[in-house]
Amino acid sequence: MFKIIQHRRKKQKEFKTNDSLQKAIENCQLELAKNPNNAKLHVRLGDLYIEWHLDIHQARQYIDEAITEYQRALESYINSDELYFKIGMAFYYKNEIDRAINYFNLAVEKNNKNAQSYYMLACCHTRKAHFPDAMDFAQKAIKIRPFASSRAHFLKYNLYRVMSVKNFNTKLAKHKEFLLSVLTLPLDRHAIKSVIKVLSYIQFAPMLIKGWFLIANNKISESIDIYREALEKAPGFILLYCILGDIYRAMGRYEDAILEYKMAIILDSLNITAYRSLCSIYEELGDLDSAVESYHKLIEIQPNVAEYYSNLANILYLKGEAKEAISYYQNAITLNPRPEWTSVIAQTLGYVFQEAERNTDAAISAYHSAYLLTPTDIDIFINLGSAFYDKQEYNNALTVYRRALEIDPTNAKIHCNLGFLHWGKGDIDEAIKEYELSIKYDSTYDIAYNNLGVIYLDDLGRVQQATELFEKAINFNPNYALAHYNLGRSVAIKGDKVEAAKLYQIAMDLNNVTNELDPQEITDKIQGLFDS
């Protein structure tokens, strides 16, 4: 990935160099040319390469050289825990986390008091989202060096910070770790170096402000150039990768945006913003497999965020994996962050049970759960009534709809559903009454017009009234395939076969998108027009 960063720039600018550091590397190389078996010189040269690699003004391209020098020295210092630690650090910087873990483990095998190795093991497990292990290793580092463990305390603070459960104990522990990281900072020279490095990024504040000003004035290309220039000077500036990702995403340059967010994640495995942005981009692109993978990673990092489970469930449902989607919906409901949100998820789960699994009992149970959370939500009554209707428990459906009308007596959809229910029971008069009330409360309700039209056409034989109702349904919803089909039927009865054929064909074309009808049924109607 670091090589991609190097090659993707159209023009690689010159970096500032530390003359004394470069001179030291050259001197070390000259000494090694004279004495190639000097292990101390190999370690020294490896250290210099690492230092150069970490210079914020340098591209990250000196890790392999450092590893080579350390491995040459290891031939002479096979039992050196410090050397194993240095190699582990090099692989960590190279983002080869498993190899880094291996070397840090070797370091603590050689010296179980090596606090630095325990701390880096905590960092490695953090990157791999193995947070309990990370906590354990951070605590071991603190135990060994209790008064010089600022970084370990700060890592624990960050781990508590990303926890989804925000109870009193975790908040207290988080603040405690932050305080301890501050108090132990003066004695932790490695932490001091890290703070100095962070503070060094202040020098880029003018460039950030200038980039923001250019974006505000719609000079996007110029702002990208500014941010790229800053990244070339400081390749480890994580915030800039996210900013560039946001800009590219807004421009529709999704591949570039993905690359920037991935770089942010490489440098900070707890970067929730970058992960969420990746998920959104993959969904926008229709890359559902990558979206699923990203949500799985988010769930590993924050296992108690209900939103991740519900979003992942939605994607799985779109992929046709209904059973797995149900499992994640249930996880989201179990976490229950707030009643209104959880009620919506429970209703969604009911819909999946009802439509995808054809399990009306499970659907009814899910809708009941939603009702307990938000008992005045009309959508729940609509869905629950529909489930009872599918189960042919018409009296239960009727009870549910009547209860809904007590809450909202002018709800057009409830009256429409009641019309359908009475119609199915053969009570035509009540059905007409409910459909007319539905139209009264919503004069644009296409379904009510269509269904009432079918009653007038098929049950009462009032063709002209039916025709007018179908025309109104189409007027309010021109893409309503079923209404075109029914209008075609009424026109055919009136004897206009050519017009009926046109309407059937429109219904056929629309049905290819909406899937409201059996295509063969439309085909049979068209053929039947001219058979007689």
Secondary structure by P-SEA (a helix, b strand, c coil): caaaaaaaccccccccccaaaaaaaaaaaaaaaaccccaaaaaaaaaaaaaaaaccccccccaaaaaaaaaaaaaaacccaaaaaaaaaaaaaacaaaaaaaaaaaaaaacccaaaaaaaaaaaaaaacaaaaaaaaaaaaaaacccccaaaaaaaaaaaaacccccaaaaaaaaaaaaaaaaaccccaaaaaaaaaaaaaccaaaaaaaaaaaaaacaaaaaaaaaaaaaaacccaaaaaaaaaaaaaaacaaaaaaaaaaaaaaacccaaaaaaaaaaaaaaacaaaaaaaaaaaaaaaccccaaaaaaaaaaaaaacaaaaaaaaaaaaaaacccaaaaaaaaaaaaaaaccccccaaaaaaaaaaaaaaccccaaaaaaaaaaaaaacaaaaaaaaaaaaaaaccccaaaaaaaaaaaaaacaaaaaaaaaaaaaaaccccaaaaaaaaaaacccccaaaaaaaaaaaaaaaccccaaaaaaaaaaaaaacaaaaaaaaaaaaaaaaaccccccaaaaaaaaaaaccc
